[in-house]
Amino acid sequence: MDKGLAQTVIEATGLPQRPVDNELQKLMSAHGTSAEELTIEQLREIMADYLNQVFLEIACEEETKSA
């Protein structure tokens, strides 16, 4: 049986699966999709939003350190 896109991505990270799965589940839920419904285009959008969020958090931390 096919693992599905979400599980393939989780395994491909090489990171501990439970935290990655939890984070991906939150992101998919926030975007109104689930692991069973996830398409490659939805994954791209989810990951782009996630990376933007991470970059903003890093920028805010750097700004706080500089102040």
N, C-alpha and C positions, 0 to 999 in steps of 0.2 A: 504494500500500500504506500502511496505517495505521502511523504512527510508533510508536505505543505510548505509554502513560502516562509511563513513565520518561523517554523521549526528549523528550516534550512538556514535562515539568517542567524538564529540564536546559536546554532551549533558552529557556524562559520566564524563567529567572533573569537572563539578560543577562550572566552571568559567563562567564569562560573555561570552555569545555565539558569539557575533559579533567579538571581538578581536581574539578569538580562531579560528573562521571560517576564518578570514582574513589570519592569520598565516598559517593555514593548507592549504589554497588555494595557497599561495605562495610556500609552500614546495612541494605540489603536482605538481604545474606548473614546478618548477625547476627539478623535477624528471620525467617530461613528462607524467603525468597522470592527471586525473580529478576525481572529486567526483563520477561520474557515473561509471568510470572504475576501481576505487581503489579496489585492492585485499588485503587480510590480509598480504600477503608476501610483497607487495609494502609498506603497512603501516609500517611493521616492519623495512624495509630498511630506509624509510623516517624518522621514529622516532629515529633509531640508528644514522643516520647522524645528526639529530637535536640535540640529546643529546651530541654527540661529539663536535658539534659547541658550545653548551652552556658551556661544561666543559672547552674547550679551552679559551673561553672568560673569564671565572672565573679565570682560571690559569693566564691569562695575566693581569687581574686586580690585583690579589694577588701579582704578580711579580712587577707590577708598584708600589704598596703600599710599598713593601719591599725595593725598591731601594732608 
